[in-house]
Amino acid sequence: MERVFGDVSVKVGSEDFVGFVELHRPPNNHFDLTLIRSLADALDALDADSSCRAAVLCSEGKHFCGGADFGNRERLSDTTGGGRTVGHLYDEAVRLFSVKNPLVAAVQGAAIGGGLGLALACDFRVASPDSRFSANFARLGFHQGFGLSVTLPEAVGKQRALEMLYTGRRVSGEEAFRIGLCDRLVPSERIREEAHAVAAEIAASAPLAVRSIRETMRGDLPARIRAATDRERAEQERLYLTEDFKEGVRSTAERRPGKFMGR
């Protein structure tokens, strides 16, 4: 049976204990506070469902996730009538790192910016040669977010993470597989099938043991993500006011190199 949480749908296989969680904002699946909150609610529901032992995170449309919807920045946080922020996108993002079931991301097309952060919130990533990954924040005149300060160096090592963050360059599916950014590389039409196979193999193990092992191996990850996103958010809010950020947004939209002035 399908359940719907905003723009997120959830299905659980009746035989293999695998859940499917799908984002429905095609073609680019840009997220805001509401979408990440809905995703966290969906994953919490799966954690409480004894018929689910592992889950696949996937997206409708051409791309896995193009990151945050900066065109509607007011949708990244909740405010009171007096303008005080009472909830933020990253408050909900931290919840994704606290779920109990293992997650496998099926990454078709692009995982860009915060979309890369979302993919790295999962335990494993399945991609194809046509997939691409980018921490493009510096090209926007911006600071990285979504906990990438923690998750990216853990996946690819500190030096490669620094290169990706400083340059914002795109990483192909083949390179992502080579450096550990994704765990399986298959033809595009088989991404979901392979992600399901990985999740099903996990779900065949004893669920209490898997959750216990996962908790041990992740350690204090949710706390580290909370500390990282606090820093990331503060720097993003500071850099959002700069001329370089405005130029970064313009140059990206116009598909040209940015002309940054350092102010």
C-alpha atoms as a printed R data frame, in Angstrom:
    type eleno elety resid chain resno      x       y       z
1   ATOM     1    CA   MET     A     1  0.000   0.000   0.000
2   ATOM     2    CA   GLU     A     2  1.233   3.494  -0.862
3   ATOM     3    CA   ARG     A     3  1.382   6.273   1.715
4   ATOM     4    CA   VAL     A     4  1.892   9.917   0.813
5   ATOM     5    CA   PHE     A     5  3.726  12.575   2.819
6   ATOM     6    CA   GLY     A     6  3.425  15.817   0.833
7   ATOM     7    CA   ASP     A     7  5.561  15.334  -2.289
8   ATOM     8    CA   VAL     A     8  7.035  12.089  -0.922
9   ATOM     9    CA   SER     A     9  5.462   8.658  -1.431
10  ATOM    10    CA   VAL     A    10  6.279   5.427   0.412
11  ATOM    11    CA   LYS     A    11  5.743   1.801  -0.560
12  ATOM    12    CA   VAL     A    12  6.932  -1.343   1.241
13  ATOM    13    CA   GLY     A    13  7.449  -4.687  -0.475
14  ATOM    14    CA   SER     A    14  5.211  -7.387   0.977
15  ATOM    15    CA   GLU     A    15  7.880 -10.100   0.693
16  ATOM    16    CA   ASP     A    16 11.368  -8.617   0.864
17  ATOM    17    CA   PHE     A    17 11.024  -6.009   3.654
18  ATOM    18    CA   VAL     A    18 12.282  -3.206   1.368
19  ATOM    19    CA   GLY     A    19 10.643   0.212   1.341
20  ATOM    20    CA   PHE     A    20 10.650   2.634  -1.587
21  ATOM    21    CA   VAL     A    21 10.676   6.347  -0.772
22  ATOM    22    CA   GLU     A    22 10.225   8.574  -3.818
23  ATOM    23    CA   LEU     A    23 10.470  12.346  -4.230
24  ATOM    24    CA   HIS     A    24  7.889  13.825  -6.591
25  ATOM    25    CA   ARG     A    25  9.140  17.218  -7.777
26  ATOM    26    CA   PRO     A    26 10.348  16.453 -11.298
27  ATOM    27    CA   PRO     A    27 12.378  17.105 -13.278
28  ATOM    28    CA   ASN     A    28 15.030  18.401 -10.849
29  ATOM    29    CA   ASN     A    29 13.484  17.609  -7.445
30  ATOM    30    CA   HIS     A    30 14.670  20.844  -5.834
31  ATOM    31    CA   PHE     A    31 13.870  20.787  -2.145
32  ATOM    32    CA   ASP     A    32 12.659  23.229   0.471
33  ATOM    33    CA   LEU     A    33 11.798  22.924   4.156
34  ATOM    34    CA   THR     A    34  8.455  21.264   3.423
35  ATOM    35    CA   LEU     A    35  9.944  18.558   1.211
36  ATOM    36    CA   ILE     A    36 12.747  17.632   3.624
37  ATOM    37    CA   ARG     A    37 10.268  17.593   6.517
38  ATOM    38    CA   SER     A    38  7.976  15.307   4.508
39  ATOM    39    CA   LEU     A    39 10.919  13.043   3.708
40  ATOM    40    CA   ALA     A    40 11.926  12.841   7.366
41  ATOM    41    CA   ASP     A    41  8.319  12.037   8.321
42  ATOM    42    CA   ALA     A    42  8.206   9.291   5.684
43  ATOM    43    CA   LEU     A    43 11.445   7.719   6.904
44  ATOM    44    CA   ASP     A    44 10.278   7.884  10.524
45  ATOM    45    CA   ALA     A    45  7.109   6.056   9.471
46  ATOM    46    CA   LEU     A    46  9.185   3.330   7.821
47  ATOM    47    CA   ASP     A    47 11.298   2.979  10.961
48  ATOM    48    CA   ALA     A    48  8.099   2.233  12.890
49  ATOM    49    CA   ASP     A    49  6.884  -0.276  10.272
50  ATOM    50    CA   SER     A    50  7.978  -3.844  11.078
51  ATOM    51    CA   SER     A    51  7.558  -4.805   7.408
52  ATOM    52    CA   CYS     A    52 10.445  -2.495   6.426
53  ATOM    53    CA   ARG     A    53 14.077  -3.312   7.214
54  ATOM    54    CA   ALA     A    54 15.850  -1.244   4.543
55  ATOM    55    CA   ALA     A    55 14.738   1.431   2.092
56  ATOM    56    CA   VAL     A    56 15.546   2.839  -1.329
57  ATOM    57    CA   LEU     A    57 15.485   6.621  -1.745
58  ATOM    58    CA   CYS     A    58 14.662   7.580  -5.326
59  ATOM    59    CA   SER     A    59 13.211  10.468  -7.316
60  ATOM    60    CA   GLU     A    60 10.724  10.973 -10.114
61  ATOM    61    CA   GLY     A    61 12.067  12.728 -13.191
62  ATOM    62    CA   LYS     A    62 15.371  13.327 -14.913
63  ATOM    63    CA   HIS     A    63 17.526  14.082 -11.867
64  ATOM    64    CA   PHE     A    64 17.906  12.682  -8.376
65  ATOM    65    CA   CYS     A    65 18.073  16.133  -6.779
66  ATOM    66    CA   GLY     A    66 19.262  19.560  -7.916
67  ATOM    67    CA   GLY     A    67 19.617  20.871  -4.357
68  ATOM    68    CA   ALA     A    68 17.766  23.625  -2.511
69  ATOM    69    CA   ASP     A    69 15.256  25.885  -4.229
70  ATOM    70    CA   PHE     A    70 17.091  29.199  -3.761
71  ATOM    71    CA   GLY     A    71 14.588  30.872  -6.071
72  ATOM    72    CA   ASN     A    72 12.140  30.633  -3.161
73  ATOM    73    CA   ARG     A    73 14.477  31.214  -0.249
74  ATOM    74    CA   GLU     A    74 11.611  32.089   2.094
75  ATOM    75    CA   ARG     A    75 10.503  28.452   1.787
76  ATOM    76    CA   LEU     A    76 13.711  27.237   3.424
77  ATOM    77    CA   SER     A    77 12.558  28.237   6.901
78  ATOM    78    CA   ASP     A    78  9.448  28.840   9.006
79  ATOM    79    CA   THR     A    79  9.001  32.241  10.610
80  ATOM    80    CA   THR     A    80  6.581  33.797  13.064
81  ATOM    81    CA   GLY     A    81  4.478  36.837  12.260
82  ATOM    82    CA   GLY     A    82  7.271  38.948  13.740
83  ATOM    83    CA   GLY     A    83  9.830  37.470  11.373
84  ATOM    84    CA   ARG     A    84 11.545  35.214  13.936
85  ATOM    85    CA   THR     A    85 12.788  31.906  12.501
86  ATOM    86    CA   VAL     A    86 11.199  28.969  14.316
87  ATOM    87    CA   GLY     A    87 12.182  26.131  11.970
88  ATOM    88    CA   HIS     A    88 14.828  25.668   9.302
89  ATOM    89    CA   LEU     A    89 15.560  23.246   6.504
90  ATOM    90    CA   TYR     A    90 18.638  21.957   8.319
91  ATOM    91    CA   ASP     A    91 16.638  21.173  11.460
92  ATOM    92    CA   GLU     A    92 14.737  18.670   9.334
93  ATOM    93    CA   ALA     A    93 17.866  17.515   7.493
94  ATOM    94    CA   VAL     A    94 19.408  16.432  10.808
95  ATOM    95    CA   ARG     A    95 16.455  14.077  11.265
96  ATOM    96    CA   LEU     A    96 17.514  12.158   8.145
97  ATOM    97    CA   PHE     A    97 20.758  11.176   9.872
98  ATOM    98    CA   SER     A    98 18.853   9.764  12.847
99  ATOM    99    CA   VAL     A    99 16.661   7.216  11.028
100 ATOM   100    CA   LYS     A   100 17.084   3.561  12.020
101 ATOM   101    CA   ASN     A   101 16.731   1.703   8.731
102 ATOM   102    CA   PRO     A   102 19.632   1.564   6.240
103 ATOM   103    CA   LEU     A   103 19.059   3.685   3.128
104 ATOM   104    CA   VAL     A   104 20.199   3.132  -0.451
105 ATOM   105    CA   ALA     A   105 20.069   6.108  -2.827
106 ATOM   106    CA   ALA     A   106 19.184   5.472  -6.479
107 ATOM   107    CA   VAL     A   107 20.957   8.402  -8.145
108 ATOM   108    CA   GLN     A   108 19.791   9.004 -11.700
109 ATOM   109    CA   GLY     A   109 21.004  12.119 -13.484
110 ATOM   110    CA   ALA     A   110 22.414  14.776 -11.196
111 ATOM   111    CA   ALA     A   111 22.967  15.063  -7.458
112 ATOM   112    CA   ILE     A   112 24.011  18.698  -7.122
113 ATOM   113    CA   GLY     A   113 24.729  20.853  -4.069
114 ATOM   114    CA   GLY     A   114 22.268  19.918  -1.361
115 ATOM   115    CA   GLY     A   115 21.209  17.039  -3.597
116 ATOM   116    CA   LEU     A   116 24.679  15.574  -3.111
117 ATOM   117    CA   GLY     A   117 24.179  16.118   0.621
118 ATOM   118    CA   LEU     A   118 20.901  14.204   0.436
119 ATOM   119    CA   ALA     A   119 22.557  11.310  -1.399
120 ATOM   120    CA   LEU     A   120 25.308  11.215   1.227
121 ATOM   121    CA   ALA     A   121 22.723  11.021   4.013
122 ATOM   122    CA   CYS     A   122 22.142   7.466   2.755
123 ATOM   123    CA   ASP     A   123 24.309   4.453   3.595
124 ATOM   124    CA   PHE     A   124 24.912   3.499  -0.046
125 ATOM   125    CA   ARG     A   125 24.555   5.077  -3.474
126 ATOM   126    CA   VAL     A   126 23.822   3.382  -6.795
127 ATOM   127    CA   ALA     A   127 24.535   5.393  -9.939
128 ATOM   128    CA   SER     A   128 25.231   5.014 -13.656
129 ATOM   129    CA   PRO     A   129 27.902   6.396 -16.011
130 ATOM   130    CA   ASP     A   130 25.359   9.109 -16.875
131 ATOM   131    CA   SER     A   131 25.019  10.219 -13.243
132 ATOM   132    CA   ARG     A   132 26.926  13.260 -12.062
133 ATOM   133    CA   PHE     A   133 27.758  14.718  -8.689
134 ATOM   134    CA   SER     A   134 28.814  18.241  -7.727
135 ATOM   135    CA   ALA     A   135 29.360  20.276  -4.592
136 ATOM   136    CA   ASN     A   136 28.883  23.464  -6.624
137 ATOM   137    CA   PHE     A   137 28.591  25.902  -3.727
138 ATOM   138    CA   ALA     A   138 31.814  27.867  -4.342
139 ATOM   139    CA   ARG     A   139 30.723  28.413  -7.961
140 ATOM   140    CA   LEU     A   140 27.647  30.096  -6.473
141 ATOM   141    CA   GLY     A   141 29.708  32.206  -4.063
142 ATOM   142    CA   PHE     A   142 28.265  30.163  -1.228
143 ATOM   143    CA   HIS     A   143 29.215  27.804   1.611
144 ATOM   144    CA   GLN     A   144 28.420  24.098   1.456
145 ATOM   145    CA   GLY     A   145 25.452  22.787   3.418
146 ATOM   146    CA   PHE     A   146 23.341  19.732   4.285
147 ATOM   147    CA   GLY     A   147 26.134  18.303   6.442
148 ATOM   148    CA   LEU     A   148 28.558  17.884   3.533
149 ATOM   149    CA   SER     A   149 31.324  19.246   5.767
150 ATOM   150    CA   VAL     A   150 31.104  15.864   7.534
151 ATOM   151    CA   THR     A   151 29.791  13.394   4.972
152 ATOM   152    CA   LEU     A   152 31.826  14.287   1.885
153 ATOM   153    CA   PRO     A   153 35.313  13.793   3.420
154 ATOM   154    CA   GLU     A   154 34.103  10.592   5.065
155 ATOM   155    CA   ALA     A   155 33.077   9.250   1.654
156 ATOM   156    CA   VAL     A   156 36.009  10.334  -0.524
157 ATOM   157    CA   GLY     A   157 38.737  11.482   1.873
158 ATOM   158    CA   LYS     A   158 39.653  14.987   2.952
159 ATOM   159    CA   GLN     A   159 41.807  15.948  -0.040
160 ATOM   160    CA   ARG     A   160 39.272  14.943  -2.671
161 ATOM   161    CA   ALA     A   161 36.533  16.616  -0.639
162 ATOM   162    CA   LEU     A   162 38.532  19.849  -0.544
163 ATOM   163    CA   GLU     A   163 39.023  19.710  -4.311
164 ATOM   164    CA   MET     A   164 35.320  19.163  -4.928
165 ATOM   165    CA   LEU     A   165 34.318  21.954  -2.535
166 ATOM   166    CA   TYR     A   166 36.907  24.496  -3.727
167 ATOM   167    CA   THR     A   167 36.299  23.935  -7.445
168 ATOM   168    CA   GLY     A   168 32.655  22.868  -7.547
169 ATOM   169    CA   ARG     A   169 33.516  20.655 -10.505
170 ATOM   170    CA   ARG     A   170 31.238  17.885 -11.721
171 ATOM   171    CA   VAL     A   171 32.200  14.293 -11.016
172 ATOM   172    CA   SER     A   172 31.023  11.663 -13.494
173 ATOM   173    CA   GLY     A   173 29.477   8.383 -12.468
174 ATOM   174    CA   GLU     A   174 32.652   6.492 -13.363
175 ATOM   175    CA   GLU     A   175 34.836   8.785 -11.258
176 ATOM   176    CA   ALA     A   176 32.312   8.727  -8.410
177 ATOM   177    CA   PHE     A   177 32.535   4.937  -8.350
178 ATOM   178    CA   ARG     A   178 36.325   5.030  -8.485
179 ATOM   179    CA   ILE     A   179 36.683   7.421  -5.538
180 ATOM   180    CA   GLY     A   180 33.953   5.909  -3.346
181 ATOM   181    CA   LEU     A   181 31.265   8.523  -3.866
182 ATOM   182    CA   CYS     A   182 28.942   5.792  -5.148
183 ATOM   183    CA   ASP     A   183 29.014   2.073  -4.349
184 ATOM   184    CA   ARG     A   184 27.507   0.462  -7.465
185 ATOM   185    CA   LEU     A   185 27.726   1.553 -11.099
186 ATOM   186    CA   VAL     A   186 25.159   0.112 -13.506
187 ATOM   187    CA   PRO     A   187 23.436   1.177 -16.742
188 ATOM   188    CA   SER     A   188 20.908   3.972 -16.223
189 ATOM   189    CA   GLU     A   189 17.904   1.717 -16.753
190 ATOM   190    CA   ARG     A   190 19.076  -0.587 -13.948
191 ATOM   191    CA   ILE     A   191 19.701   1.966 -11.197
192 ATOM   192    CA   ARG     A   192 16.497   1.297  -9.254
193 ATOM   193    CA   GLU     A   193 16.746  -2.447  -9.796
194 ATOM   194    CA   GLU     A   194 20.284  -2.508  -8.389
195 ATOM   195    CA   ALA     A   195 19.378  -0.201  -5.481
196 ATOM   196    CA   HIS     A   196 16.535  -2.562  -4.648
197 ATOM   197    CA   ALA     A   197 18.906  -5.542  -4.812
198 ATOM   198    CA   VAL     A   198 21.326  -3.876  -2.368
199 ATOM   199    CA   ALA     A   199 18.494  -3.023   0.025
200 ATOM   200    CA   ALA     A   200 17.026  -6.531  -0.243
201 ATOM   201    CA   GLU     A   201 20.386  -8.088   0.588
202 ATOM   202    CA   ILE     A   202 20.573  -5.923   3.705
203 ATOM   203    CA   ALA     A   203 16.973  -6.723   4.626
204 ATOM   204    CA   ALA     A   204 17.738 -10.456   4.483
205 ATOM   205    CA   SER     A   205 19.966 -10.056   7.560
206 ATOM   206    CA   ALA     A   206 18.661 -10.042  11.118
207 ATOM   207    CA   PRO     A   207 17.025  -6.593  11.520
208 ATOM   208    CA   LEU     A   208 17.932  -6.038  15.176
209 ATOM   209    CA   ALA     A   209 21.553  -6.868  14.423
210 ATOM   210    CA   VAL     A   210 21.652  -4.562  11.385
211 ATOM   211    CA   ARG     A   211 20.235  -1.648  13.346
212 ATOM   212    CA   SER     A   212 22.668  -2.280  16.200
213 ATOM   213    CA   ILE     A   213 25.664  -2.487  13.849
214 ATOM   214    CA   ARG     A   214 24.543   0.635  12.012
215 ATOM   215    CA   GLU     A   215 24.188   2.599  15.236
216 ATOM   216    CA   THR     A   216 27.687   1.553  16.326
217 ATOM   217    CA   MET     A   217 29.289   2.379  12.985
218 ATOM   218    CA   ARG     A   218 27.599   5.770  12.625
219 ATOM   219    CA   GLY     A   219 28.484   6.705  16.198
220 ATOM   220    CA   ASP     A   220 27.770  10.349  16.983
221 ATOM   221    CA   LEU     A   221 27.001  11.215  13.346
222 ATOM   222    CA   PRO     A   222 23.686  13.012  14.086
223 ATOM   223    CA   ALA     A   223 25.423  15.240  16.656
224 ATOM   224    CA   ARG     A   224 28.264  15.993  14.241
225 ATOM   225    CA   ILE     A   225 25.777  16.805  11.503
226 ATOM   226    CA   ARG     A   226 23.939  19.160  13.871
227 ATOM   227    CA   ALA     A   227 27.169  21.001  14.702
228 ATOM   228    CA   ALA     A   228 28.186  21.125  11.025
229 ATOM   229    CA   THR     A   229 24.828  22.412   9.781
230 ATOM   230    CA   ASP     A   230 24.813  25.116  12.472
231 ATOM   231    CA   ARG     A   231 28.134  26.373  11.085
232 ATOM   232    CA   GLU     A   232 27.071  25.852   7.455
233 ATOM   233    CA   ARG     A   233 23.833  27.745   7.951
234 ATOM   234    CA   ALA     A   234 25.568  30.717   9.613
235 ATOM   235    CA   GLU     A   235 28.082  30.978   6.766
236 ATOM   236    CA   GLN     A   236 25.403  30.595   4.107
237 ATOM   237    CA   GLU     A   237 23.367  33.401   5.652
238 ATOM   238    CA   ARG     A   238 26.460  35.629   5.740
239 ATOM   239    CA   LEU     A   239 27.502  34.898   2.156
240 ATOM   240    CA   TYR     A   240 23.942  35.194   0.863
241 ATOM   241    CA   LEU     A   241 24.276  38.975   1.315
242 ATOM   242    CA   THR     A   242 27.425  39.303  -0.812
243 ATOM   243    CA   GLU     A   243 27.794  40.526  -4.379
244 ATOM   244    CA   ASP     A   244 29.664  37.326  -5.206
245 ATOM   245    CA   PHE     A   245 26.597  35.234  -4.380
246 ATOM   246    CA   LYS     A   246 24.396  37.354  -6.627
247 ATOM   247    CA   GLU     A   247 26.954  36.975  -9.420
248 ATOM   248    CA   GLY     A   248 27.186  33.242  -8.788
249 ATOM   249    CA   VAL     A   249 23.443  32.827  -9.206
250 ATOM   250    CA   ARG     A   250 23.431  34.991 -12.348
251 ATOM   251    CA   SER     A   251 26.387  33.265 -13.964
252 ATOM   252    CA   THR     A   252 24.975  29.814 -13.232
253 ATOM   253    CA   ALA     A   253 21.619  30.747 -14.746
254 ATOM   254    CA   GLU     A   254 23.421  32.176 -17.796
255 ATOM   255    CA   ARG     A   255 25.766  29.177 -18.050
256 ATOM   256    CA   ARG     A   256 28.941  31.241 -17.982
257 ATOM   257    CA   PRO     A   257 31.958  31.513 -15.657
258 ATOM   258    CA   GLY     A   258 31.376  33.767 -12.671
259 ATOM   259    CA   LYS     A   259 33.114  37.145 -12.472
260 ATOM   260    CA   PHE     A   260 33.724  37.266  -8.724
261 ATOM   261    CA   MET     A   261 35.048  40.401  -7.022
262 ATOM   262    CA   GLY     A   262 35.524  39.145  -3.464
263 ATOM   263    CA   ARG     A   263 32.819  41.316  -1.961
